[in-house]
Amino acid sequence: MARPLASTASKQVDSFLSAAKKLPQTAAEAKITHRIMFALDATASRQPTWDMACALHAELFLAAREVSEMAVQLLFYRGLGELKKSPWVTSKQRLLELMQRVSCAGGLTQIGRLLREAAREASANPVKALIFIGDCFEEGEDEVLRIAGQLRLLNLPVIMLQEGNDAEATSAFSKIAKLSGGAHLPFASGSAEHLRRLLGAAVSFAVGGRRQLLRQDTSTARQFLSQLPRDGK
């Protein structure tokens, strides 16, 4: 069970995100060519996985080290209808600072809201991929799948990284991935190494498309490629 989220902690996160949005844009941020949205379920049971993702945050930048103009935006939902997104960050240290300020809180999934936010972002600026980590699905499927289809039109594939094997999540996550032009990749609960490999493959696909994965002779890359649409990236 995750530690409870105090209202003061939530206010601290709001304050930090607000301050970060007011920072002046750097020269590197002004010429970003590769944007990746990194989204996580931060409901009560997810604290161990959130901590694991914090430890692996650098993988997002390491896997794309050949791309200098890359930025990551952190998104998460938790509690009673709370959905947050960060500014675009261009360094692994800034991403870690954001993630370390978040604690998980009880609540239902908000994947539909998260996808709508991704659609708004992609309508304003091209986004290479949305990478999501979660373990369950607790909302109406029809509306969520409709939004997933819109993301395909916006060229925003969703990479659904599923922890565990919840049947309802497996069904919904695979449909979201397919409709958006992405992939659904499960990993064993608590397996940091498995998640690290999946994150690396997801970022490789985001920055280099199918060709980048084809150059990797790994089981993870092959699993990824087997799900991607032939007419996709």
Phi and psi restraints in degrees (value plus and minus 20) as a CYANA .aco file:
   2 ALA   PHI     -93.5   -53.5
   2 ALA   PSI     136.0   176.0
   3 ARG   PHI     -87.0   -47.0
   3 ARG   PSI     123.2   163.2
   4 PRO   PHI     -85.8   -45.8
   4 PRO   PSI     129.3   169.3
   5 LEU   PHI    -112.2   -72.2
   5 LEU   PSI      96.9   136.9
   6 ALA   PHI    -101.6   -61.6
   6 ALA   PSI     134.2   174.2
   7 SER   PHI     -83.8   -43.8
   7 SER   PSI     -51.0   -11.0
   8 THR   PHI     -85.3   -45.3
   8 THR   PSI     -57.3   -17.3
   9 ALA   PHI     -85.2   -45.2
   9 ALA   PSI     -60.9   -20.9
  10 SER   PHI     -82.8   -42.8
  10 SER   PSI     -60.2   -20.2
  11 LYS   PHI     -85.6   -45.6
  11 LYS   PSI     -55.0   -15.0
  12 GLN   PHI     -84.5   -44.5
  12 GLN   PSI     -61.4   -21.4
  13 VAL   PHI     -83.2   -43.2
  13 VAL   PSI     -66.4   -26.4
  14 ASP   PHI     -78.0   -38.0
  14 ASP   PSI     -63.2   -23.2
  15 SER   PHI     -83.9   -43.9
  15 SER   PSI     -61.9   -21.9
  16 PHE   PHI     -86.1   -46.1
  16 PHE   PSI     -65.4   -25.4
  17 LEU   PHI     -84.7   -44.7
  17 LEU   PSI     -59.9   -19.9
  18 SER   PHI     -82.3   -42.3
  18 SER   PSI     -63.7   -23.7
  19 ALA   PHI     -86.2   -46.2
  19 ALA   PSI     -58.9   -18.9
  20 ALA   PHI     -84.9   -44.9
  20 ALA   PSI     -56.1   -16.1
  21 LYS   PHI     -87.7   -47.7
  21 LYS   PSI     -43.7    -3.7
  22 LYS   PHI    -107.9   -67.9
  22 LYS   PSI     -25.7    14.3
  23 LEU   PHI     -85.4   -45.4
  23 LEU   PSI     122.7   162.7
  24 PRO   PHI     -84.3   -44.3
  24 PRO   PSI     125.8   165.8
  25 GLN   PHI     -93.0   -53.0
  25 GLN   PSI     109.8   149.8
  26 THR   PHI    -102.6   -62.6
  26 THR   PSI     148.8   188.8
  27 ALA   PHI     -81.7   -41.7
  27 ALA   PSI     -58.5   -18.5
  28 ALA   PHI     -84.6   -44.6
  28 ALA   PSI     -61.5   -21.5
  29 GLU   PHI     -87.5   -47.5
  29 GLU   PSI     -50.1   -10.1
  30 ALA   PHI     -88.6   -48.6
  30 ALA   PSI     -43.6    -3.6
  31 LYS   PHI    -137.7   -97.7
  31 LYS   PSI      11.1    51.1
  32 ILE   PHI     -81.0   -41.0
  32 ILE   PSI     111.6   151.6
  33 THR   PHI    -135.3   -95.3
  33 THR   PSI     -38.1     1.9
  34 HIS   PHI    -147.1  -107.1
  34 HIS   PSI      91.0   131.0
  35 ARG   PHI    -132.0   -92.0
  35 ARG   PSI     111.9   151.9
  36 ILE   PHI    -146.9  -106.9
  36 ILE   PSI     108.7   148.7
  37 MET   PHI    -114.4   -74.4
  37 MET   PSI     108.7   148.7
  38 PHE   PHI    -136.0   -96.0
  38 PHE   PSI      88.8   128.8
  39 ALA   PHI    -138.5   -98.5
  39 ALA   PSI     121.6   161.6
  40 LEU   PHI    -157.1  -117.1
  40 LEU   PSI     126.4   166.4
  41 ASP   PHI     -97.5   -57.5
  41 ASP   PSI      97.6   137.6
  42 ALA   PHI    -133.9   -93.9
  42 ALA   PSI      14.9    54.9
  43 THR   PHI     -98.7   -58.7
  43 THR   PSI     155.6   195.6
  44 ALA   PHI     -71.1   -31.1
  44 ALA   PSI     -63.6   -23.6
  45 SER   PHI     -99.2   -59.2
  45 SER   PSI     -21.0    19.0
  46 ARG   PHI    -114.5   -74.5
  46 ARG   PSI     -18.9    21.1
  47 GLN   PHI     -77.1   -37.1
  47 GLN   PSI     -64.4   -24.4
  48 PRO   PHI     -79.5   -39.5
  48 PRO   PSI     -59.3   -19.3
  49 THR   PHI     -92.7   -52.7
  49 THR   PSI     -55.6   -15.6
  50 TRP   PHI     -81.2   -41.2
  50 TRP   PSI     -64.5   -24.5
  51 ASP   PHI     -82.4   -42.4
  51 ASP   PSI     -57.9   -17.9
  52 MET   PHI     -86.1   -46.1
  52 MET   PSI     -60.9   -20.9
  53 ALA   PHI     -84.7   -44.7
  53 ALA   PSI     -56.8   -16.8
  54 CYS   PHI     -78.9   -38.9
  54 CYS   PSI     -63.0   -23.0
  55 ALA   PHI     -87.4   -47.4
  55 ALA   PSI     -44.1    -4.1
  56 LEU   PHI    -124.1   -84.1
  56 LEU   PSI     -13.0    27.0
  57 HIS   PHI     -77.4   -37.4
  57 HIS   PSI     -53.9   -13.9
  58 ALA   PHI     -85.0   -45.0
  58 ALA   PSI     -41.9    -1.9
  59 GLU   PHI     -79.3   -39.3
  59 GLU   PSI     -50.8   -10.8
  60 LEU   PHI     -81.7   -41.7
  60 LEU   PSI     -57.2   -17.2
  61 PHE   PHI    -108.6   -68.6
  61 PHE   PSI     -53.8   -13.8
  62 LEU   PHI     -85.6   -45.6
  62 LEU   PSI     -59.6   -19.6
  63 ALA   PHI     -88.3   -48.3
  63 ALA   PSI     -37.5     2.5
  64 ALA   PHI    -139.2   -99.2
  64 ALA   PSI      11.7    51.7
  65 ARG   PHI     -84.3   -44.3
  65 ARG   PSI     -40.6    -0.6
  66 GLU   PHI     -99.5   -59.5
  66 GLU   PSI     -27.2    12.8
  67 VAL   PHI    -126.2   -86.2
  67 VAL   PSI      91.0   131.0
  68 SER   PHI    -101.7   -61.7
  68 SER   PSI     -49.4    -9.4
  69 GLU   PHI    -118.8   -78.8
  69 GLU   PSI      40.5    80.5
  70 MET   PHI    -134.2   -94.2
  70 MET   PSI     126.3   166.3
  71 ALA   PHI    -159.6  -119.6
  71 ALA   PSI     130.5   170.5
  72 VAL   PHI    -143.1  -103.1
  72 VAL   PSI     118.2   158.2
  73 GLN   PHI    -135.8   -95.8
  73 GLN   PSI     107.9   147.9
  74 LEU   PHI    -110.2   -70.2
  74 LEU   PSI     112.0   152.0
  75 LEU   PHI    -149.9  -109.9
  75 LEU   PSI     124.9   164.9
  76 PHE   PHI    -177.6  -137.6
  76 PHE   PSI     135.1   175.1
  77 TYR   PHI    -146.6  -106.6
  77 TYR   PSI     133.7   173.7
  78 ARG   PHI    -188.3  -148.3
  78 ARG   PSI     153.0   193.0
  79 GLY   PHI      37.2    77.2
  79 GLY   PSI    -170.5  -130.5
  80 LEU   PHI    -113.1   -73.1
  80 LEU   PSI      64.6   104.6
  81 GLY   PHI      55.8    95.8
  81 GLY   PSI       2.1    42.1
  82 GLU   PHI    -112.0   -72.0
  82 GLU   PSI     101.3   141.3
  83 LEU   PHI    -150.3  -110.3
  83 LEU   PSI     104.8   144.8
  84 LYS   PHI    -143.7  -103.7
  84 LYS   PSI     129.0   169.0
  85 LYS   PHI    -159.4  -119.4
  85 LYS   PSI     127.0   167.0
  86 SER   PHI    -114.5   -74.5
  86 SER   PSI     151.0   191.0
  87 PRO   PHI     -87.8   -47.8
  87 PRO   PSI     150.2   190.2
  88 TRP   PHI     -93.3   -53.3
  88 TRP   PSI     109.9   149.9
  89 VAL   PHI    -136.5   -96.5
  89 VAL   PSI     127.0   167.0
  90 THR   PHI    -135.9   -95.9
  90 THR   PSI      -8.4    31.6
  91 SER   PHI    -161.2  -121.2
  91 SER   PSI     130.1   170.1
  92 LYS   PHI     -85.6   -45.6
  92 LYS   PSI     -48.9    -8.9
  93 GLN   PHI     -87.7   -47.7
  93 GLN   PSI     -62.0   -22.0
  94 ARG   PHI     -86.3   -46.3
  94 ARG   PSI     -56.9   -16.9
  95 LEU   PHI     -84.9   -44.9
  95 LEU   PSI     -63.5   -23.5
  96 LEU   PHI     -82.6   -42.6
  96 LEU   PSI     -60.4   -20.4
  97 GLU   PHI     -78.9   -38.9
  97 GLU   PSI     -60.9   -20.9
  98 LEU   PHI     -85.2   -45.2
  98 LEU   PSI     -67.1   -27.1
  99 MET   PHI     -87.1   -47.1
  99 MET   PSI     -55.0   -15.0
 100 GLN   PHI     -90.4   -50.4
 100 GLN   PSI     -35.4     4.6
 101 ARG   PHI    -109.9   -69.9
 101 ARG   PSI     -19.7    20.3
 102 VAL   PHI    -127.0   -87.0
 102 VAL   PSI     114.9   154.9
 103 SER   PHI    -142.7  -102.7
 103 SER   PSI     132.9   172.9
 104 CYS   PHI    -102.5   -62.5
 104 CYS   PSI     135.5   175.5
 105 ALA   PHI    -165.3  -125.3
 105 ALA   PSI     128.1   168.1
 106 GLY   PHI     -79.1   -39.1
 106 GLY   PSI     127.3   167.3
 107 GLY   PHI     141.2   181.2
 107 GLY   PSI     154.5   194.5
 108 LEU   PHI    -112.9   -72.9
 108 LEU   PSI     144.2   184.2
 109 THR   PHI     -86.2   -46.2
 109 THR   PSI     132.0   172.0
 110 GLN   PHI    -154.8  -114.8
 110 GLN   PSI      27.0    67.0
 111 ILE   PHI     -86.1   -46.1
 111 ILE   PSI     -56.1   -16.1
 112 GLY   PHI     -80.4   -40.4
 112 GLY   PSI     -67.3   -27.3
 113 ARG   PHI     -81.7   -41.7
 113 ARG   PSI     -60.3   -20.3
 114 LEU   PHI     -83.1   -43.1
 114 LEU   PSI     -63.3   -23.3
 115 LEU   PHI     -86.8   -46.8
 115 LEU   PSI     -56.5   -16.5
 116 ARG   PHI     -83.1   -43.1
 116 ARG   PSI     -60.3   -20.3
 117 GLU   PHI     -84.4   -44.4
 117 GLU   PSI     -58.6   -18.6
 118 ALA   PHI     -83.7   -43.7
 118 ALA   PSI     -59.4   -19.4
 119 ALA   PHI     -84.0   -44.0
 119 ALA   PSI     -61.3   -21.3
 120 ARG   PHI     -82.1   -42.1
 120 ARG   PSI     -62.8   -22.8
 121 GLU   PHI     -85.1   -45.1
 121 GLU   PSI     -63.9   -23.9
 122 ALA   PHI     -88.8   -48.8
 122 ALA   PSI     -45.1    -5.1
 123 SER   PHI     -91.6   -51.6
 123 SER   PSI     -47.7    -7.7
 124 ALA   PHI    -108.3   -68.3
 124 ALA   PSI     -60.1   -20.1
 125 ASN   PHI    -162.8  -122.8
 125 ASN   PSI     119.6   159.6
 126 PRO   PHI     -78.7   -38.7
 126 PRO   PSI     114.1   154.1
 127 VAL   PHI    -142.2  -102.2
 127 VAL   PSI     112.2   152.2
 128 LYS   PHI     -93.0   -53.0
 128 LYS   PSI     -57.9   -17.9
 129 ALA   PHI    -187.5  -147.5
 129 ALA   PSI     135.8   175.8
 130 LEU   PHI    -132.5   -92.5
 130 LEU   PSI      98.7   138.7
 131 ILE   PHI    -124.0   -84.0
 131 ILE   PSI     100.6   140.6
 132 PHE   PHI    -138.4   -98.4
 132 PHE   PSI     118.2   158.2
 133 ILE   PHI    -140.5  -100.5
 133 ILE   PSI     103.2   143.2
 134 GLY   PHI    -182.7  -142.7
 134 GLY   PSI     158.7   198.7
 135 ASP   PHI    -156.4  -116.4
 135 ASP   PSI     -24.9    15.1
 136 CYS   PHI    -170.3  -130.3
 136 CYS   PSI     148.3   188.3
 137 PHE   PHI    -159.5  -119.5
 137 PHE   PSI     100.4   140.4
 138 GLU   PHI    -154.1  -114.1
 138 GLU   PSI      21.7    61.7
 139 GLU   PHI    -165.3  -125.3
 139 GLU   PSI     155.2   195.2
 140 GLY   PHI     -86.0   -46.0
 140 GLY   PSI     106.5   146.5
 141 GLU   PHI     -93.2   -53.2
 141 GLU   PSI     -59.0   -19.0
 142 ASP   PHI     -77.3   -37.3
 142 ASP   PSI     -68.0   -28.0
 143 GLU   PHI     -87.2   -47.2
 143 GLU   PSI     -59.3   -19.3
 144 VAL   PHI     -83.2   -43.2
 144 VAL   PSI     -61.7   -21.7
 145 LEU   PHI     -89.5   -49.5
 145 LEU   PSI     -52.3   -12.3
 146 ARG   PHI     -81.8   -41.8
 146 ARG   PSI     -62.7   -22.7
 147 ILE   PHI     -88.5   -48.5
 147 ILE   PSI     -56.7   -16.7
 148 ALA   PHI     -79.5   -39.5
 148 ALA   PSI     -58.6   -18.6
 149 GLY   PHI     -84.9   -44.9
 149 GLY   PSI     -56.2   -16.2
 150 GLN   PHI     -84.1   -44.1
 150 GLN   PSI     -55.9   -15.9
 151 LEU   PHI     -84.5   -44.5
 151 LEU   PSI     -53.1   -13.1
 152 ARG   PHI     -81.9   -41.9
 152 ARG   PSI     -60.1   -20.1
 153 LEU   PHI     -87.1   -47.1
 153 LEU   PSI     -45.8    -5.8
 154 LEU   PHI    -111.9   -71.9
 154 LEU   PSI     -12.8    27.2
 155 ASN   PHI      37.3    77.3
 155 ASN   PSI      20.2    60.2
 156 LEU   PHI    -139.0   -99.0
 156 LEU   PSI      71.4   111.4
 157 PRO   PHI     -92.3   -52.3
 157 PRO   PSI     124.1   164.1
 158 VAL   PHI    -126.8   -86.8
 158 VAL   PSI     104.5   144.5
 159 ILE   PHI    -120.6   -80.6
 159 ILE   PSI      87.4   127.4
 160 MET   PHI    -114.5   -74.5
 160 MET   PSI      86.1   126.1
 161 LEU   PHI    -116.1   -76.1
 161 LEU   PSI      88.8   128.8
 162 GLN   PHI    -121.1   -81.1
 162 GLN   PSI     102.0   142.0
 163 GLU   PHI    -106.9   -66.9
 163 GLU   PSI     107.9   147.9
 164 GLY   PHI      65.5   105.5
 164 GLY   PSI    -183.4  -143.4
 165 ASN   PHI    -158.0  -118.0
 165 ASN   PSI      15.3    55.3
 166 ASP   PHI     -77.7   -37.7
 166 ASP   PSI     105.3   145.3
 167 ALA   PHI     -83.3   -43.3
 167 ALA   PSI     -62.3   -22.3
 168 GLU   PHI     -86.1   -46.1
 168 GLU   PSI     -60.2   -20.2
 169 ALA   PHI     -85.8   -45.8
 169 ALA   PSI     -61.2   -21.2
 170 THR   PHI     -78.2   -38.2
 170 THR   PSI     -65.4   -25.4
 171 SER   PHI     -84.1   -44.1
 171 SER   PSI     -69.1   -29.1
 172 ALA   PHI     -88.7   -48.7
 172 ALA   PSI     -64.3   -24.3
 173 PHE   PHI     -82.9   -42.9
 173 PHE   PSI     -60.7   -20.7
 174 SER   PHI     -86.2   -46.2
 174 SER   PSI     -56.5   -16.5
 175 LYS   PHI     -89.9   -49.9
 175 LYS   PSI     -62.0   -22.0
 176 ILE   PHI     -79.3   -39.3
 176 ILE   PSI     -66.6   -26.6
 177 ALA   PHI     -81.7   -41.7
 177 ALA   PSI     -66.8   -26.8
 178 LYS   PHI     -84.8   -44.8
 178 LYS   PSI     -64.9   -24.9
 179 LEU   PHI     -86.8   -46.8
 179 LEU   PSI     -50.7   -10.7
 180 SER   PHI    -107.9   -67.9
 180 SER   PSI     -29.3    10.7
 181 GLY   PHI      68.1   108.1
 181 GLY   PSI       0.6    40.6
 182 GLY   PHI    -128.4   -88.4
 182 GLY   PSI    -163.3  -123.3
 183 ALA   PHI    -168.7  -128.7
 183 ALA   PSI     131.6   171.6
 184 HIS   PHI    -134.0   -94.0
 184 HIS   PSI      96.9   136.9
 185 LEU   PHI    -149.5  -109.5
 185 LEU   PSI      88.8   128.8
 186 PRO   PHI     -99.0   -59.0
 186 PRO   PSI     135.3   175.3
 187 PHE   PHI    -161.0  -121.0
 187 PHE   PSI     134.9   174.9
 188 ALA   PHI     -87.7   -47.7
 188 ALA   PSI     119.9   159.9
 189 SER   PHI     -76.0   -36.0
 189 SER   PSI     109.6   149.6
 190 GLY   PHI      56.9    96.9
 190 GLY   PSI     -15.0    25.0
 191 SER   PHI    -109.7   -69.7
 191 SER   PSI      77.4   117.4
 192 ALA   PHI     -85.8   -45.8
 192 ALA   PSI     -58.3   -18.3
 193 GLU   PHI     -86.2   -46.2
 193 GLU   PSI     -61.7   -21.7
 194 HIS   PHI     -83.3   -43.3
 194 HIS   PSI     -65.2   -25.2
 195 LEU   PHI     -83.8   -43.8
 195 LEU   PSI     -58.3   -18.3
 196 ARG   PHI     -79.5   -39.5
 196 ARG   PSI     -64.1   -24.1
 197 ARG   PHI     -84.0   -44.0
 197 ARG   PSI     -61.7   -21.7
 198 LEU   PHI     -87.0   -47.0
 198 LEU   PSI     -61.4   -21.4
 199 LEU   PHI     -81.6   -41.6
 199 LEU   PSI     -63.0   -23.0
 200 GLY   PHI     -80.4   -40.4
 200 GLY   PSI     -63.7   -23.7
 201 ALA   PHI     -87.0   -47.0
 201 ALA   PSI     -60.0   -20.0
 202 ALA   PHI     -82.6   -42.6
 202 ALA   PSI     -63.1   -23.1
 203 VAL   PHI     -89.8   -49.8
 203 VAL   PSI     -58.5   -18.5
 204 SER   PHI     -78.7   -38.7
 204 SER   PSI     -62.9   -22.9
 205 PHE   PHI     -84.9   -44.9
 205 PHE   PSI     -61.7   -21.7
 206 ALA   PHI     -81.4   -41.4
 206 ALA   PSI     -60.3   -20.3
 207 VAL   PHI    -110.3   -70.3
 207 VAL   PSI     -45.1    -5.1
 208 GLY   PHI    -148.3  -108.3
 208 GLY   PSI     -19.6    20.4
 209 GLY   PHI      47.3    87.3
 209 GLY   PSI    -182.3  -142.3
 210 ARG   PHI     -77.8   -37.8
 210 ARG   PSI     -57.7   -17.7
 211 ARG   PHI     -79.8   -39.8
 211 ARG   PSI     -59.1   -19.1
 212 GLN   PHI     -84.0   -44.0
 212 GLN   PSI     -60.7   -20.7
 213 LEU   PHI     -90.6   -50.6
 213 LEU   PSI     -55.4   -15.4
 214 LEU   PHI     -82.3   -42.3
 214 LEU   PSI     -48.0    -8.0
 215 ARG   PHI     -97.9   -57.9
 215 ARG   PSI     -30.3     9.7
 216 GLN   PHI    -120.5   -80.5
 216 GLN   PSI      95.1   135.1
 217 ASP   PHI    -111.0   -71.0
 217 ASP   PSI      49.2    89.2
 218 THR   PHI    -150.6  -110.6
 218 THR   PSI     137.4   177.4
 219 SER   PHI     -85.6   -45.6
 219 SER   PSI     -54.0   -14.0
 220 THR   PHI     -84.6   -44.6
 220 THR   PSI     -65.1   -25.1
 221 ALA   PHI     -83.1   -43.1
 221 ALA   PSI     -61.2   -21.2
 222 ARG   PHI     -86.6   -46.6
 222 ARG   PSI     -59.7   -19.7
 223 GLN   PHI     -81.7   -41.7
 223 GLN   PSI     -62.0   -22.0
 224 PHE   PHI     -81.6   -41.6
 224 PHE   PSI     -71.5   -31.5
 225 LEU   PHI     -81.9   -41.9
 225 LEU   PSI     -52.2   -12.2
 226 SER   PHI     -84.6   -44.6
 226 SER   PSI     -39.2     0.8
 227 GLN   PHI    -120.7   -80.7
 227 GLN   PSI     -39.9     0.1
 228 LEU   PHI     -93.4   -53.4
 228 LEU   PSI     121.8   161.8
 229 PRO   PHI     -87.2   -47.2
 229 PRO   PSI     123.1   163.1
 230 ARG   PHI     -84.5   -44.5
 230 ARG   PSI     -46.2    -6.2
 231 ASP   PHI    -114.2   -74.2
 231 ASP   PSI     -10.1    29.9
 232 GLY   PHI    -104.0   -64.0
 232 GLY   PSI    -177.9  -137.9
